[in-house]
Amino acid sequence: MPPMIAIDDAQRAAGAEMHRWLVEMLPWCRSLTGPGTDRTLDYLAGLLPGLETVGFASGSRAFDWTVPETWTLRSARLLGPDGAVVADSAVHNLHVVGYSEPVDRTVSLDELQPHLHSLPDLPDAIPYVTSYYRRTWGFCLPHRVRAALPPGHYRAVIDSTLAPGELRIGELVIPGDSPEEVLLSTYICHPSMANNELSGPVLAAALGRWLAALPRRRYTYRILFSVETIGAIAYLSRHLDRMRARVAAGFVLTCVGDERAVSYLESRRGGTLADRAAVAVLDHHAPGWTRYGYRDRGSDERQYGSPGVDLPVCSVMRSKYGTYPEYHTSLDDATLATPDGLAGSLALYQRILTVLERNRRWRTAMPCEPQLGKRGLYPTTSTRDTKRLVALQMDILAWCDGDHDLLALAARIGADPCACIPIIDRLAEAGVLIPVE
């Protein structure tokens, strides 16, 4: 059974809106660079006032990497011996290998085969294949189609350009009371795939709107709409010192749209503030969630957690990349990433960020147990629920010693940190608890 995540009406409505954004952007041909990626950034800027873009010129160095040329694809078609269309990027942009160089050639089937890609175990799926850093060209097609290709000569026509340009990254900063930052990073470089691509950006956009609407924020939030690997590396090459000094917690948002699972990938060092908040929320709000170690990494946590960078970045996903059959194929479509799947991810991340915002240490204002009755903090009637809440309130007081932050306190008493927050608020308003700076 998939994990049951409680969502309210606002989160359900947001899930429907996120899915609509996803469907609108799904057909665009995104890559590391190019018109589809630029169009996606422009769309997100329409959702997030204040979103700016930063650019990295082709050929510029980013640590051990070089920013590639800009790829512009106008069309790609493979025609069979009888002139029939075998593959066409206008039908599905996964039909062309990403970053294919221009070609107009007539070749035999034997000569063509090294340039064809398919998946025998998923005969109806178009695979997602790229060749960013080695010049080549190719087509991707369902294996059922490939296996039935007749002998003869095929015409391969790819109208593309590889030329100096710019790699663009979207950046939104939502200020808080502190210069300490929470990083939310997602990527916009995959073409028409829903869970492993657009679910991350639409969730980041929804979280950005939610955070911006809060009356006050403790942390400053930096949301990056990057391209996987080279985008994160390029951004870090320019901002590493600032990020090491300011990032208190971070999350990579990817694969957050389906309803099958909830997954957590820990940071390289583990036990960071981000890890603690994620695990605490999942323990109480995503029963049956799956834990992955850093050795199971595969997205931009590889860059944020690498030695010499060491940012406290982890990831909370639905079905983790590489673990579901539709991954990196045309089957990863808008039916796999659902409104309720997106709403559940929004609910989890809202709780995680709320816990981060409220995570601080408290101490009691007086020795021994305070007299709660005279402060209206003790129920006058006793029910099963009031007994539970009183016990929770007394446990919270027992560990408000100035040494335990919210997450440590909740872990010590086996409580949901989200449930502890309103109780701590009432005790603080009554003067029973004092914050420890």
N, C-alpha and C positions, 0 to 999 in steps of 0.2 A: 504494500500500500504506500502511495506517495505521502510525504509529510503533510499534515494539516496545519496550515498557517492561518491564524485568525486575521481577517482583514475587515476594516470598517467600510462604511458607505463611501467615504471620501477616497480611500485607497482603491476601492473597486472602480470608482469613476475615473481615477487617475490611471488605472490599468487599461481601461478602454481607450483613454486618450493616448497613452503611450503606444498602444497597439496601432492606432490610426496613424501616428507619426511613422512607426515602423513600416507599415504597408506603403505609405507614400514614398519613402526613401528606398524601399527594397529593390526596385528595378535599376537603380543607378549603378554604373560601372565604376566602383571605387578601386583604388590601388594605393601604392605608397604616395603617388602624386597624380595630378591630372584633373580633368574637368569634373569627373564624378565625385572625387574627394572634395574639391573646392565647392561643388554644389551642395554637398552634405554639410560642410561648415557654414555655408550661407543659410541653409535651412535651420540649423541649430541656433545661429545668431538671431533668427527671427523668434525663436522660443525663449531665448535667454538674453535680454537686454544687458549690455556690458560685456558680452563675449567678444574678445579680441583675438586676432591671429598674429602669430609670430612666424617668421620665415627663415629657412635655412637654404642657402643657395646650393645648387648642384655643384659638386666638386669640393665643397667645404668639408673640412675634417671635423669629426666628432669622436674624440678619443682614437680608437683603432679603426674607425669606420670612415667611409666617405659617402656623403649624401649623393644619391643617384640622380641621373637625368630624369626629366619629366616625361612620363609616358602618356601620349594622347592616342586613344583608339577611336577611329571613326567607324570602322566596320571590319568584320572578319567573316568570310564564308568559305566553306569547303564544298566543292561541287563534284558529283560522281561522274562516272564515265558517260552516263546518259544525260548529264547536265542537271540532274536533280540535286537539290540542296541536302547535304549530309549534316552540316553544322552551320549555325548562323548566330553570331553574337547579338543580332537584333531580336532573336527569339529568346535567348538566355545568354547573359554575358559570361557565364562560366564555360561556354563553348570554346573560348579562346584562352590559351595559356597567358597568364598575366605577364605583362611586360614583353610580349612577343614583338620581335622586330618586324619591319615591313617585309612582305614577300608577295610575289605574284609568280607562281611556278606551276608547271604541269609535271606531275611525277607519277610513276607507277605505284601500285598498291604496296609493293615491297619497299620502295623508297619512302613511301608515306608513313609506314607503320612506326618507325622510331619517333615520329612527331605526333603520334596519337596516344591518348591517355584514357583509360577506362577502368572500371572496377568489376572484376568477374564475380565477386561476392555480392555486389549490388548492381545487378544487370540493368536496372532501369534508372540509375542515378548518373548524373553528370558530375564528375569529380572536380574539385577545386585545385588547380595546379598553377604555380608561378615559377618564374625564372628571373628574379630581380637583378642578379649580379653576374649572369652569364648570358651573352647574346645568343638567342635561339628563337624558335617559333614553334607553335603547336596548336592542336585542337583537342578538346575534351568532349567525349560523347558517351552515351550509355553503352555498356558492353554488349547488350543485345543488338544494338545497331552496328557496332564495330565488327562483331562476329559474323554479321550477314553481308559485309561489304563484298561486292563481286570483284574479280580481277579486272584490271583495266587502268586507265589513266585518270588521275584526279587533278583538279585545279584548286590550288590553295591561294587565296587572296586575303591578305591582311593589310589593311590601310591604317598604318600607325606611324607615329613619330616618336623618336627618342631624341630629346634636345635639352640643352641647358635650361633650367627653370628653377623652381623653388618648392621645397617641402614645407607644407604649412601645418601648423598646430593651433588648435583653438584653446584659448585660456580664459577662464572666468575666475575672478577673485571676489569672494564675498567677505567683506571685513567683519571682524569680531572685536571683542574687548581686548583680546590678547594678540600679539604678533605670532604666537605659536599657531601652527597650521595643521589642518587635517587635509590630506591629499586624496582626491578621488580621480583616478586615472582610467580612461577607457580608450578604445581605438576605433578608427573610422577607415580602415584600409581594405576591408574585405568587400567583395562585390555581393551579389544577391544571396545572402544567407542571413537568417533571422536570429537564431539563438546565439550562434557564434559570430556575432558582429553587432547587428543593430539593437539587440536587447540591451547591450551595455550603454551605448550613447543615449538611447531614449530614457533609460533609468537615470543616468547622470543628469539629463535635462530635467526630469521630474524632481530629482533631489535638489538640483540647483534652484528651481522655482520654490520648492518647499522651504529650503534654508533661507532664501532671500526674503520670504514672507514672515519669518520669525521676528518677533519684536526685538529680540536681542540674542546675540550669539557670544559664547565665551571664546571660541576658537575662530580664527580666520580660515576660510575654506578655499582651497585652490582646486578647480576642476579642469582637467586636461583632456581634450579630445585630440589624441595623437594618432600616429600610425605605429603599428606594433614593431618592436625591436628598434629599428633605426630612429623612429620618432622619439622614443623614450631616451635613447642614447644621445641624440642630438640635444634634446632639452636639458638633460643632466650635464652635458659638456659645457653648457652655458650658465647653469644655475646650481651646480652641485654644492658650492659652499653655503649658499643661502638655504638650500633644502636640508642639508645636514644640520644646520643651526636651528631651523624652525619647525621641521615636520615632526609633530608629536605622534601622529598615527596616519596610516594611509591604507587605501584599498584599491585593488584593480577590479573594475566592474566589467565582467564578461560572462557570457553564458548564463544569463539571469532570467530567461524568458519561458522555459518549459515548466511543466507541473510534475515531473517524474521524481525529482530528488531535491535535496538541499545538500550542498557540499561546501566544505571549508578547506582552504589551502593555507597552511601556516607560513609565517615569515621565515627567513633563513635562520634567524637566531631563536625564534619562538619566544613566547611569554611576553611580548611587547604589549603596550597599552591596546593597540589595535587587536592583537590576538586575544587578549583577555576579554575585551568587550564583545568580540564576535562569538567566542565560545560561550560566554555567560548568556547571551541572548539566545543562541541556538539551543542551548540546553533546555531552555524553558519555553521556547516558541517554535521549535522545528524538530519535533520528536523523530528519531530515526535518522538524523543527519549523518553524513559521512565525512570523516576526517582524512585529509591527505597531508603527508609530510612535504617538506620543501623539495625532496628528491623527485616528487611528482609534478614539479613546476613545469610551465610551458608557455606562460604569457609574460607580460612585462614585469612581473615580480622578479624575473631573472635579472633584470637590469637594476631595479630599485633595491634589491637585496644583495647585489654582488659585493664581494670584498672591495673595500675602498669607497663604497657608496653607503651600504648598510642602513638603508632607511627602514623604519618599522612598518612595512607594507605586507598585508596578507590579502586574502580574497574570499568572499562569500559568494557562492554561485548556486544555480540549480544543478542540472546535470553538467558535470565538469567536462571541459573540452577533451576530446579524444576518448570519452567513455560511452558515447551514445552512437548508434549506427548511422545516423544521418549526418554526423559531423563532417565538415568540409565537403559537402555534396549539395546538389540541387534539392535534395529532400529536406534540408534544413530551411524550411519555408515558413510562411506566416501561419500555418496550421500547427507547427511545432511550438513556436513562441506564441503564447496565448495571453489575452487580457488578464485572466486570473493568475497566470504564472508571473507576469510582470507585476501585478498588484501585490502578490506575496513577497517578491523581492523588495519592492518599495517598503512594505511593512517591516521587513526584517532590518533593512538599512536605516529606516527612520528610528527604530528602537535602538540599534547600535549607536547611531549618532547622538540620540538623546542621552544614552548612558554615558557616552564620552563627555557630553556637555555638562552632565551633572556629577561626574566622578570627582569627588573631592573628599577630604578627611574632615570629620566632625568630632567634637568632644562634648561630653555632658557638662552642663553649667554648674552642677552641684554634686557633692559626694552622695553616695547611696542612691536608691531609687527615688526619682522625683514623685511628688504627690500629683498624680495625673488627674484624679477626679475633680479637684478644684479648678483645673484648667480646661475642663470639658473634654479631656482626652481619654476618658475611660467610659465605656458604654454603661448605661443604666439598666439595660436588659441583656440577657445572655442567650445567644443562639450559637449554633455550631460555627457560623461564619464569624460572629463577633469574637468567639473564643480563639479562632485561628488568627484573626487580625490583632487581637491583644497579645497573643503569644509572639507574633512577628514583631510587633512594636517593642515588646520587652527584650526580644533578642537583639533588635537593632540598638537599643539603648545599651545593652550589655557590651557591645563591641564598638561603640562610639567613644574610643579612648584616645583619639588623636593620632593613632598609628595606622588604623585601617581606613583605606579609601572605600568608596561605595562598592567597587568590584571585589575587594578583599573581604569586606564585611558580608556581602551577599554570599560569596563562596563559603565563608566560615559557617554561616547558618543555613546553607543550602537553599537560599531564597532567590527568587527572580529579582534582579536589580531594578527592573522596571516597576515592580510592585513596591519596592522599598522607597522609591523616590517620593510619592505623595505622603507617605508616613513621615519621612525625614522632613519634608516641607512643613507639615503640621507641627512637628516637635520644634522646629526652628522658629516658626512664627510664634509659638508659645513661650519662647525663651528657654526651652529645655536643652537645646543643642546650640553649640557655637562653632562656626566654621574655623578650621585651622588653616591659616594661609601658608 
